[in-house]
């Protein structure tokens, strides 16, 4: 059984990933044609709005474990974006059927 992830929970993870409490993080989705930069609050709101549309979310423990792996990965850029897929890691880690896109293999397999 999967449970919904609250906006407060997402915000807590965003706070964890923001560098030195900075309110602004350079975030560009590599698949976005706009090549925008997003502030941490704006990215959190985007992730929350998209997760609200998802019918099935991963368990909180799974999300936390995945994000811990991402935070230690050298392919994490701007504290929020995966260099391999261009996703906000908070979004990708919250979806139960997603995997880590690292070219050397799925780093989430043990989660």
NORQUI-V350900 format. One record per residue. N is the residue number from 1. RES is the residue in three letters. D_CENTER is the distance of its C-alpha to the mean C-alpha in Angstrom with 2 decimals. Layout:
BEGIN
n=N res=RES d_center=D_CENTER
n=N res=RES d_center=D_CENTER
END
This chain:
BEGIN
n=1 res=UNK d_center=21.12
n=2 res=UNK d_center=17.62
n=3 res=UNK d_center=17.11
n=4 res=UNK d_center=15.37
n=5 res=UNK d_center=12.69
n=6 res=UNK d_center=14.19
n=7 res=UNK d_center=13.22
n=8 res=UNK d_center=14.49
n=9 res=UNK d_center=12.23
n=10 res=UNK d_center=9.08
n=11 res=UNK d_center=11.15
n=12 res=UNK d_center=12.00
n=13 res=UNK d_center=8.67
n=14 res=UNK d_center=8.48
n=15 res=UNK d_center=12.02
n=16 res=UNK d_center=11.43
n=17 res=UNK d_center=9.41
n=18 res=UNK d_center=11.90
n=19 res=UNK d_center=14.81
n=20 res=UNK d_center=18.06
n=21 res=UNK d_center=17.32
n=22 res=UNK d_center=17.28
n=23 res=UNK d_center=16.65
n=24 res=UNK d_center=16.01
n=25 res=UNK d_center=13.47
n=26 res=UNK d_center=14.16
n=27 res=UNK d_center=11.47
n=28 res=UNK d_center=12.84
n=29 res=UNK d_center=11.61
n=30 res=UNK d_center=14.08
n=31 res=UNK d_center=14.95
n=32 res=UNK d_center=15.74
n=33 res=UNK d_center=19.50
n=34 res=UNK d_center=19.40
n=35 res=UNK d_center=17.69
n=36 res=UNK d_center=16.73
n=37 res=UNK d_center=15.51
n=38 res=UNK d_center=13.41
n=39 res=UNK d_center=13.95
n=40 res=UNK d_center=11.45
n=41 res=UNK d_center=13.09
n=42 res=UNK d_center=13.11
n=43 res=UNK d_center=9.44
n=44 res=UNK d_center=9.00
n=45 res=UNK d_center=11.92
n=46 res=UNK d_center=10.79
n=47 res=UNK d_center=7.77
n=48 res=UNK d_center=10.48
n=49 res=UNK d_center=13.08
n=50 res=UNK d_center=11.58
n=51 res=UNK d_center=10.84
n=52 res=UNK d_center=14.42
n=53 res=UNK d_center=15.68
n=54 res=UNK d_center=14.45
n=55 res=UNK d_center=17.41
n=56 res=UNK d_center=15.89
n=57 res=UNK d_center=12.90
n=58 res=UNK d_center=12.51
n=59 res=UNK d_center=14.32
n=60 res=UNK d_center=12.98
n=61 res=UNK d_center=14.28
n=62 res=UNK d_center=12.52
n=63 res=UNK d_center=9.02
n=64 res=UNK d_center=10.23
n=65 res=UNK d_center=11.82
n=66 res=UNK d_center=9.08
n=67 res=UNK d_center=7.02
n=68 res=UNK d_center=10.59
n=69 res=UNK d_center=11.20
n=70 res=UNK d_center=8.43
n=71 res=UNK d_center=9.78
n=72 res=UNK d_center=13.16
n=73 res=UNK d_center=12.69
n=74 res=UNK d_center=14.72
n=75 res=UNK d_center=12.75
n=76 res=UNK d_center=9.85
n=77 res=UNK d_center=11.14
n=78 res=UNK d_center=11.26
n=79 res=UNK d_center=9.13
n=80 res=UNK d_center=5.91
n=81 res=UNK d_center=6.91
n=82 res=UNK d_center=8.18
n=83 res=UNK d_center=11.93
n=84 res=UNK d_center=12.87
n=85 res=UNK d_center=11.34
n=86 res=UNK d_center=10.16
n=87 res=UNK d_center=6.96
n=88 res=UNK d_center=4.14
n=89 res=UNK d_center=2.18
n=90 res=UNK d_center=1.74
n=91 res=UNK d_center=4.27
n=92 res=UNK d_center=5.46
n=93 res=UNK d_center=5.69
n=94 res=UNK d_center=7.41
n=95 res=UNK d_center=9.86
n=96 res=UNK d_center=12.80
n=97 res=UNK d_center=14.21
n=98 res=UNK d_center=11.51
n=99 res=UNK d_center=12.09
n=100 res=UNK d_center=11.14
n=101 res=UNK d_center=12.75
n=102 res=UNK d_center=14.36
n=103 res=UNK d_center=17.97
n=104 res=UNK d_center=19.53
n=105 res=UNK d_center=18.19
n=106 res=UNK d_center=15.51
n=107 res=UNK d_center=14.49
n=108 res=UNK d_center=13.21
n=109 res=UNK d_center=16.78
n=110 res=UNK d_center=18.02
n=111 res=UNK d_center=15.55
END
